[in-house]
């Protein structure tokens, strides 16, 4: 019997790369592909794969969220596919959970595959315990990061949260504004908002989050909206839908 493999990643190029590598391995059989975490939960329950290549960072429900949804159920062996920084990678290594750091080559793929298949053969429940411990370790850190790892021009920038003036949504990306600089980061607005410390960052509209320490002035507009003026002169709009956030901010300032 061939090992049944499920691929979960929201990036088409990564899925294609994994598909090619899986299909080149005679002992593997592709059971399916998923583009997001919600699809992944359903596919794992339906297909019961032996091995899961799971992207860590996805819109709406990320890789850790997938595993939390499946808690208590039979889990396949998991190889995480990640763009996380070295601090997160250390956690993968401590818990002996296999991972592929984007971008990865064939040799690294085969190394992770051999380790995962070996554990799968001799698993006595240890895999599930290792994965649960890893998720518990990384979840608190992921929700309140001190910095963000942002890929740009082949480099990874470690941006301190305190340096960010405001954040703007751009589909499945966010644009981080730091002074006159702008950095694109692959994460949805809602996912990033959930990880940011609420005492420092305030969502003022569907497309805007602001660092409250950068706010200089609030000016009322029409129909309950406000102009939010930052210390660098940037003017943003607090929409009526997020008016309760203003009350929250004013409560802090009193």
Secondary structure by P-SEA (a helix, b strand, c coil): ccbbbbbbcccaaaaaaaaaaaaaccccccccccccaaaaaaaaaaccccccccccccccccaaaaaaaaccccccbbbbbccccaaaaaaaaaacbbbbcccccaaaaaaaaaaaaaaaaaccaaaaaaaaaaaaacccccccccbbbbbccccccccccccccbbbbcccbbbbbcccbbbbbcccaaaaaaacccccccccccccccccccccccccccccbbbbbcccbbbbbbcccaaaaaaaaaaaac
